Amino acid sequence: MKVRAFILIQTEIGFSAPVAKQCQELQNTVSVDQVTGPYDVIVIVECSSIEELGMEVVAQIQMIQGVTRTLTCPSVHLIKNLAIAD
């Protein structure tokens, strides 16, 4: 069973779009959204384990230029997965 997580990202001013673009390139990325509010980008990832989530995915995101803070929220129960058309 895959581990699904929402990673909320704060960026430096002017870095929201470049950070979102780089997050798209990560192997485990399911979705990337630029948002308003206290966070600038929300990334949904699916990993094979919580260890992979922490050691690979979150660590990679934290190394992206312009990222100032991340908050990782692992999903505990998926109620319904609605496919969103591009």
C-alpha positions as semicolon CSV with decimal commas, in nm:
position;residue;x (nm);y (nm);z (nm)
1;M;0,000;0,000;0,000
2;K;0,138;0,338;-0,099
3;V;0,187;0,625;0,142
4;R;0,011;0,938;0,018
5;A;0,105;1,279;0,158
6;F;0,029;1,644;0,111
7;I;0,338;1,864;0,128
8;L;0,262;2,229;0,195
9;I;0,545;2,456;0,085
10;Q;0,631;2,815;0,170
11;T;0,862;2,991;-0,072
12;E;1,058;3,311;-0,093
13;I;0,876;3,592;-0,273
14;G;0,885;3,530;-0,647
15;F;0,977;3,161;-0,620
16;S;0,633;3,000;-0,620
17;A;0,627;2,917;-0,992
18;P;0,988;2,787;-1,016
19;V;0,939;2,572;-0,705
20;A;0,613;2,429;-0,842
21;K;0,784;2,351;-1,174
22;Q;1,069;2,166;-1,002
23;C;0,825;1,970;-0,785
24;Q;0,657;1,843;-1,104
25;E;0,981;1,670;-1,195
26;L;1,003;1,459;-0,878
27;Q;0,939;1,090;-0,939
28;N;0,665;1,040;-0,678
29;T;0,466;1,356;-0,755
30;V;0,095;1,306;-0,821
31;S;-0,018;1,669;-0,826
32;V;0,124;2,021;-0,787
33;D;-0,085;2,331;-0,717
34;Q;0,013;2,694;-0,668
35;V;-0,215;2,832;-0,396
36;T;-0,281;3,147;-0,197
37;G;-0,270;3,177;0,180
38;P;0,007;3,089;0,424
39;Y;0,154;2,832;0,181
40;D;0,249;2,889;-0,182
41;V;0,259;2,538;-0,330
42;I;0,088;2,212;-0,235
43;V;0,234;1,889;-0,368
44;I;0,065;1,549;-0,344
45;V;0,305;1,256;-0,350
46;E;0,270;0,878;-0,330
47;C;0,562;0,673;-0,198
48;S;0,623;0,309;-0,123
49;S;0,694;0,377;0,247
50;I;0,704;0,649;0,509
51;E;1,083;0,619;0,504
52;E;1,091;0,696;0,132
53;L;0,861;0,991;0,193
54;G;1,090;1,139;0,456
55;M;1,431;1,050;0,322
56;E;1,383;1,105;-0,048
57;V;1,080;1,314;-0,134
58;V;1,069;1,568;0,148
59;A;1,448;1,599;0,152
60;Q;1,448;1,670;-0,224
61;I;1,179;1,936;-0,192
62;Q;1,360;2,107;0,095
63;M;1,671;2,137;-0,124
64;I;1,490;2,327;-0,401
65;Q;1,606;2,688;-0,426
66;G;1,340;2,924;-0,289
67;V;1,178;2,677;-0,047
68;T;1,174;2,826;0,303
69;R;0,953;2,579;0,492
70;T;0,758;2,258;0,438
71;L;0,478;2,090;0,628
72;T;0,420;1,723;0,544
73;C;0,074;1,578;0,608
74;P;0,055;1,202;0,545
75;S;-0,293;1,081;0,456
76;V;-0,439;0,836;0,706
77;H;-0,754;0,743;0,513
78;L;-0,848;0,814;0,151
79;I;-1,223;0,868;0,138
80;K;-1,262;0,902;-0,237
81;N;-1,018;0,966;-0,518
82;L;-1,176;1,180;-0,787
83;A;-0,976;1,202;-1,108
84;I;-0,933;1,561;-1,217
85;A;-0,909;1,622;-1,591
86;D;-0,631;1,853;-1,708
